[in-house]
Amino acid sequence: MADLTAEIAADGGRRPPAETVLRRRLGQPEILDVLARTPAGADAAGEALLADLRRFVPNPRSSATDLAAMVRVFLLSQIDAMWWARTEPFGTDDDLRGGVELVELGELRRAGRLAFDYRRQPATLGGRAAAAAARRLAPERTPRTAGLRLALGRPETVALLNQCATEFAKNAPTGTRRLWVNSLTRSVAQQTHLRSLGYAAVLPSAHCSGFAADVEMAWFRRRGADVALQQVLLGRLEDGDINLIDEGQAWHVCVSPRAVDALRRDFDDGLDA
C-alpha cells in the first residue's frame, strides 16, 4: 500500500498517471488476494476504484485530500469488505431501527455502560440551530462533528470502543476528555447520500454492517492526546483485532472477525454485572 500510494504521489497525484499505476498494480498478489474475497470480486472492486478515481474532486468534506489518499482509503477499506462480505448490510434507516442485533447507545449511556462519548445528530431545525449556536460560542469544547444519525451499534463494536476508551483514559494526559466516536452504524442509503455530498464514503462499507466506527483524532491532537490514542489503536491493529485507516480528522476502525467472540463475551459479561 505504501509503495503504491507513493508511486501515485510521485507522479504528482494526477489522474491519468494514477490510473495507469492502478491498472498495472491491481493484479499484484498482495492486492489481488484481498480484492478477490470482496463481495463482488476483484474485477468489480478494481473497476469501482477506477470509477471513484475518475470522479474524485478534492473538497473540504472528504477525508481524502488527494488522489493518493483516496486510493489508500479505498483499498484499505477492502479489508473490511473482505471480512464482512457475507453479512447483510442495513439497507435503510428503517432497517437499522428494526435491527434486533443492534443496541441503543442512549440506553447504555444511561446505565453507565459506555466509556466513550458521542453526539446525536439534531433531527429538527431548532436542534440544528442550537447546535450551531453552541459551536459559535465554544467552538473547541467538543469535536466538530455532525453526530450520529442513529445511535445504534453492534454489541461487539460497542465492546471494542469501550475497551479502547478505557485504555486511552489510563494513558492520556490528565484531564483529557473521553474517547469520542464521530460515526458508527449507517445504512446503505445514508452511505450513498454521504458519497453524493463528496465524502470519502466507500461502498460496500463495514459501517453498513455495524462493525465499523470513526474515532476523532484531530481534536485530541490539538490537546496533545493523539499519541496516546494512536498507541491504543495501533496496538489493536498489531494484535489483529481491527482494521485501521487514518482518515485525517478521524481514524476508521473495523472489528476483525477473529475478535468478535471475545468482544461479545465482554459485552454480555457487562450485562450480567
Contacts in CASP RR format, 6 or more apart in sequence:
PFRMAT RR
TARGET T0000
AUTHOR 0000-0000-0000
METHOD contacts of the structure
MODEL  1
MADLTAEIAADGGRRPPAETVLRRRLGQPEILDVLARTPAGADAAGEALL
ADLRRFVPNPRSSATDLAAMVRVFLLSQIDAMWWARTEPFGTDDDLRGGV
ELVELGELRRAGRLAFDYRRQPATLGGRAAAAAARRLAPERTPRTAGLRL
ALGRPETVALLNQCATEFAKNAPTGTRRLWVNSLTRSVAQQTHLRSLGYA
AVLPSAHCSGFAADVEMAWFRRRGADVALQQVLLGRLEDGDINLIDEGQA
WHVCVSPRAVDALRRDFDDGLDA
1 72 0 8 1.000
1 75 0 8 1.000
1 76 0 8 1.000
4 21 0 8 1.000
4 22 0 8 1.000
4 25 0 8 1.000
4 31 0 8 1.000
4 71 0 8 1.000
4 75 0 8 1.000
5 68 0 8 1.000
5 69 0 8 1.000
5 71 0 8 1.000
5 72 0 8 1.000
6 68 0 8 1.000
7 21 0 8 1.000
7 25 0 8 1.000
8 17 0 8 1.000
8 18 0 8 1.000
8 21 0 8 1.000
8 22 0 8 1.000
8 67 0 8 1.000
8 68 0 8 1.000
8 71 0 8 1.000
9 66 0 8 1.000
9 68 0 8 1.000
11 17 0 8 1.000
11 18 0 8 1.000
11 21 0 8 1.000
13 66 0 8 1.000
13 67 0 8 1.000
13 68 0 8 1.000
14 67 0 8 1.000
15 53 0 8 1.000
15 54 0 8 1.000
15 56 0 8 1.000
15 67 0 8 1.000
18 53 0 8 1.000
18 67 0 8 1.000
18 68 0 8 1.000
18 71 0 8 1.000
19 50 0 8 1.000
19 53 0 8 1.000
19 54 0 8 1.000
22 46 0 8 1.000
22 49 0 8 1.000
22 50 0 8 1.000
22 53 0 8 1.000
22 71 0 8 1.000
23 50 0 8 1.000
25 31 0 8 1.000
26 32 0 8 1.000
26 35 0 8 1.000
26 42 0 8 1.000
26 46 0 8 1.000
26 49 0 8 1.000
27 42 0 8 1.000
31 75 0 8 1.000
32 42 0 8 1.000
34 75 0 8 1.000
34 78 0 8 1.000
34 79 0 8 1.000
34 82 0 8 1.000
35 41 0 8 1.000
35 42 0 8 1.000
35 45 0 8 1.000
35 46 0 8 1.000
35 78 0 8 1.000
36 42 0 8 1.000
37 82 0 8 1.000
37 85 0 8 1.000
38 44 0 8 1.000
38 45 0 8 1.000
38 78 0 8 1.000
38 81 0 8 1.000
38 82 0 8 1.000
38 85 0 8 1.000
38 204 0 8 1.000
39 81 0 8 1.000
39 85 0 8 1.000
39 204 0 8 1.000
40 48 0 8 1.000
45 78 0 8 1.000
45 81 0 8 1.000
48 74 0 8 1.000
48 203 0 8 1.000
49 71 0 8 1.000
49 74 0 8 1.000
49 75 0 8 1.000
52 70 0 8 1.000
52 74 0 8 1.000
52 202 0 8 1.000
53 67 0 8 1.000
53 70 0 8 1.000
53 71 0 8 1.000
56 64 0 8 1.000
56 67 0 8 1.000
56 70 0 8 1.000
57 198 0 8 1.000
58 64 0 8 1.000
58 65 0 8 1.000
58 66 0 8 1.000
59 198 0 8 1.000
61 197 0 8 1.000
61 198 0 8 1.000
61 199 0 8 1.000
62 70 0 8 1.000
62 198 0 8 1.000
62 199 0 8 1.000
62 200 0 8 1.000
63 69 0 8 1.000
63 73 0 8 1.000
63 199 0 8 1.000
63 200 0 8 1.000
63 247 0 8 1.000
63 248 0 8 1.000
63 249 0 8 1.000
63 250 0 8 1.000
64 70 0 8 1.000
64 72 0 8 1.000
64 73 0 8 1.000
64 200 0 8 1.000
64 247 0 8 1.000
70 200 0 8 1.000
72 245 0 8 1.000
73 200 0 8 1.000
73 202 0 8 1.000
73 245 0 8 1.000
73 247 0 8 1.000
73 252 0 8 1.000
74 202 0 8 1.000
76 243 0 8 1.000
76 245 0 8 1.000
77 202 0 8 1.000
77 205 0 8 1.000
77 206 0 8 1.000
77 245 0 8 1.000
77 252 0 8 1.000
79 243 0 8 1.000
79 254 0 8 1.000
80 204 0 8 1.000
80 205 0 8 1.000
80 206 0 8 1.000
80 211 0 8 1.000
80 212 0 8 1.000
80 243 0 8 1.000
80 254 0 8 1.000
81 204 0 8 1.000
81 205 0 8 1.000
81 206 0 8 1.000
83 206 0 8 1.000
83 211 0 8 1.000
83 243 0 8 1.000
83 254 0 8 1.000
83 256 0 8 1.000
83 257 0 8 1.000
84 204 0 8 1.000
84 206 0 8 1.000
84 209 0 8 1.000
84 211 0 8 1.000
84 254 0 8 1.000
84 257 0 8 1.000
85 204 0 8 1.000
87 209 0 8 1.000
87 211 0 8 1.000
88 209 0 8 1.000
89 187 0 8 1.000
89 188 0 8 1.000
89 204 0 8 1.000
89 205 0 8 1.000
89 208 0 8 1.000
89 209 0 8 1.000
90 96 0 8 1.000
90 99 0 8 1.000
90 185 0 8 1.000
90 186 0 8 1.000
90 187 0 8 1.000
90 188 0 8 1.000
90 208 0 8 1.000
90 209 0 8 1.000
90 210 0 8 1.000
91 187 0 8 1.000
91 188 0 8 1.000
91 189 0 8 1.000
91 208 0 8 1.000
92 187 0 8 1.000
92 188 0 8 1.000
92 189 0 8 1.000
93 149 0 8 1.000
93 150 0 8 1.000
93 187 0 8 1.000
93 189 0 8 1.000
93 190 0 8 1.000
95 187 0 8 1.000
96 102 0 8 1.000
96 150 0 8 1.000
96 152 0 8 1.000
96 185 0 8 1.000
96 186 0 8 1.000
96 187 0 8 1.000
97 150 0 8 1.000
97 152 0 8 1.000
99 152 0 8 1.000
101 154 0 8 1.000
101 155 0 8 1.000
102 152 0 8 1.000
102 153 0 8 1.000
102 154 0 8 1.000
102 185 0 8 1.000
102 210 0 8 1.000
103 152 0 8 1.000
103 153 0 8 1.000
103 154 0 8 1.000
103 155 0 8 1.000
103 158 0 8 1.000
104 151 0 8 1.000
104 152 0 8 1.000
105 114 0 8 1.000
105 118 0 8 1.000
105 148 0 8 1.000
105 151 0 8 1.000
105 152 0 8 1.000
105 153 0 8 1.000
105 158 0 8 1.000
105 184 0 8 1.000
106 114 0 8 1.000
106 151 0 8 1.000
108 114 0 8 1.000
108 158 0 8 1.000
113 162 0 8 1.000
113 270 0 8 1.000
114 158 0 8 1.000
114 162 0 8 1.000
115 161 0 8 1.000
115 162 0 8 1.000
115 163 0 8 1.000
115 165 0 8 1.000
115 166 0 8 1.000
115 169 0 8 1.000
115 178 0 8 1.000
115 179 0 8 1.000
116 161 0 8 1.000
116 162 0 8 1.000
116 164 0 8 1.000
116 165 0 8 1.000
116 178 0 8 1.000
116 179 0 8 1.000
116 180 0 8 1.000
116 181 0 8 1.000
117 142 0 8 1.000
117 177 0 8 1.000
117 178 0 8 1.000
117 179 0 8 1.000
117 180 0 8 1.000
117 181 0 8 1.000
118 147 0 8 1.000
118 148 0 8 1.000
118 151 0 8 1.000
118 180 0 8 1.000
118 181 0 8 1.000
118 182 0 8 1.000
118 184 0 8 1.000
119 142 0 8 1.000
119 145 0 8 1.000
119 147 0 8 1.000
119 148 0 8 1.000
120 147 0 8 1.000
120 148 0 8 1.000
120 151 0 8 1.000
121 146 0 8 1.000
121 147 0 8 1.000
121 148 0 8 1.000
121 149 0 8 1.000
122 128 0 8 1.000
122 130 0 8 1.000
122 131 0 8 1.000
134 141 0 8 1.000
135 144 0 8 1.000
140 219 0 8 1.000
140 222 0 8 1.000
142 177 0 8 1.000
142 180 0 8 1.000
142 219 0 8 1.000
143 180 0 8 1.000
143 182 0 8 1.000
143 216 0 8 1.000
143 218 0 8 1.000
143 219 0 8 1.000
144 219 0 8 1.000
145 180 0 8 1.000
145 182 0 8 1.000
145 183 0 8 1.000
145 216 0 8 1.000
147 182 0 8 1.000
147 183 0 8 1.000
148 181 0 8 1.000
148 183 0 8 1.000
148 184 0 8 1.000
149 186 0 8 1.000
149 190 0 8 1.000
150 185 0 8 1.000
151 184 0 8 1.000
152 184 0 8 1.000
152 185 0 8 1.000
153 184 0 8 1.000
153 185 0 8 1.000
153 210 0 8 1.000
154 185 0 8 1.000
154 210 0 8 1.000
154 211 0 8 1.000
154 255 0 8 1.000
155 263 0 8 1.000
155 264 0 8 1.000
155 267 0 8 1.000
155 268 0 8 1.000
156 211 0 8 1.000
156 255 0 8 1.000
156 259 0 8 1.000
156 260 0 8 1.000
156 263 0 8 1.000
156 264 0 8 1.000
156 267 0 8 1.000
157 184 0 8 1.000
157 185 0 8 1.000
157 210 0 8 1.000
157 211 0 8 1.000
157 212 0 8 1.000
157 213 0 8 1.000
157 255 0 8 1.000
157 263 0 8 1.000
158 267 0 8 1.000
159 263 0 8 1.000
159 264 0 8 1.000
159 266 0 8 1.000
159 267 0 8 1.000
160 213 0 8 1.000
160 236 0 8 1.000
160 241 0 8 1.000
160 242 0 8 1.000
160 253 0 8 1.000
160 255 0 8 1.000
160 259 0 8 1.000
160 263 0 8 1.000
161 179 0 8 1.000
161 181 0 8 1.000
161 213 0 8 1.000
161 215 0 8 1.000
161 253 0 8 1.000
162 266 0 8 1.000
163 263 0 8 1.000
163 266 0 8 1.000
164 179 0 8 1.000
164 215 0 8 1.000
164 232 0 8 1.000
164 233 0 8 1.000
164 236 0 8 1.000
164 253 0 8 1.000
165 178 0 8 1.000
165 179 0 8 1.000
167 232 0 8 1.000
168 176 0 8 1.000
168 178 0 8 1.000
168 179 0 8 1.000
168 228 0 8 1.000
168 229 0 8 1.000
168 232 0 8 1.000
169 176 0 8 1.000
169 178 0 8 1.000
169 179 0 8 1.000
171 228 0 8 1.000
171 231 0 8 1.000
171 232 0 8 1.000
172 220 0 8 1.000
172 225 0 8 1.000
172 228 0 8 1.000
172 229 0 8 1.000
173 223 0 8 1.000
173 224 0 8 1.000
173 225 0 8 1.000
173 228 0 8 1.000
176 220 0 8 1.000
176 223 0 8 1.000
176 225 0 8 1.000
176 228 0 8 1.000
177 223 0 8 1.000
179 215 0 8 1.000
179 216 0 8 1.000
179 229 0 8 1.000
180 215 0 8 1.000
180 216 0 8 1.000
180 219 0 8 1.000
180 220 0 8 1.000
181 213 0 8 1.000
181 214 0 8 1.000
181 215 0 8 1.000
181 216 0 8 1.000
182 214 0 8 1.000
182 215 0 8 1.000
182 216 0 8 1.000
182 249 0 8 1.000
182 250 0 8 1.000
183 207 0 8 1.000
183 213 0 8 1.000
183 214 0 8 1.000
183 250 0 8 1.000
184 207 0 8 1.000
184 210 0 8 1.000
184 212 0 8 1.000
184 213 0 8 1.000
184 214 0 8 1.000
185 207 0 8 1.000
185 208 0 8 1.000
185 210 0 8 1.000
186 194 0 8 1.000
186 205 0 8 1.000
186 207 0 8 1.000
186 208 0 8 1.000
187 208 0 8 1.000
188 203 0 8 1.000
188 208 0 8 1.000
191 201 0 8 1.000
191 203 0 8 1.000
191 205 0 8 1.000
191 207 0 8 1.000
191 208 0 8 1.000
192 201 0 8 1.000
192 203 0 8 1.000
194 201 0 8 1.000
195 201 0 8 1.000
195 203 0 8 1.000
200 247 0 8 1.000
205 212 0 8 1.000
206 212 0 8 1.000
206 243 0 8 1.000
206 254 0 8 1.000
206 255 0 8 1.000
207 213 0 8 1.000
211 254 0 8 1.000
211 255 0 8 1.000
212 252 0 8 1.000
212 253 0 8 1.000
212 254 0 8 1.000
212 255 0 8 1.000
213 252 0 8 1.000
213 253 0 8 1.000
214 247 0 8 1.000
214 250 0 8 1.000
214 251 0 8 1.000
214 252 0 8 1.000
214 253 0 8 1.000
215 229 0 8 1.000
215 233 0 8 1.000
215 250 0 8 1.000
215 251 0 8 1.000
215 253 0 8 1.000
216 249 0 8 1.000
216 250 0 8 1.000
217 226 0 8 1.000
217 229 0 8 1.000
217 230 0 8 1.000
217 246 0 8 1.000
217 248 0 8 1.000
217 249 0 8 1.000
217 250 0 8 1.000
217 251 0 8 1.000
218 226 0 8 1.000
218 248 0 8 1.000
218 249 0 8 1.000
218 250 0 8 1.000
219 249 0 8 1.000
220 226 0 8 1.000
220 229 0 8 1.000
230 251 0 8 1.000
233 242 0 8 1.000
233 244 0 8 1.000
233 251 0 8 1.000
233 253 0 8 1.000
234 244 0 8 1.000
236 242 0 8 1.000
236 244 0 8 1.000
236 253 0 8 1.000
237 243 0 8 1.000
237 244 0 8 1.000
240 256 0 8 1.000
240 258 0 8 1.000
240 259 0 8 1.000
241 255 0 8 1.000
241 256 0 8 1.000
241 258 0 8 1.000
241 259 0 8 1.000
242 253 0 8 1.000
242 254 0 8 1.000
242 255 0 8 1.000
242 256 0 8 1.000
242 259 0 8 1.000
243 252 0 8 1.000
243 253 0 8 1.000
243 254 0 8 1.000
243 256 0 8 1.000
244 251 0 8 1.000
244 252 0 8 1.000
244 253 0 8 1.000
244 254 0 8 1.000
245 251 0 8 1.000
245 252 0 8 1.000
255 263 0 8 1.000
END
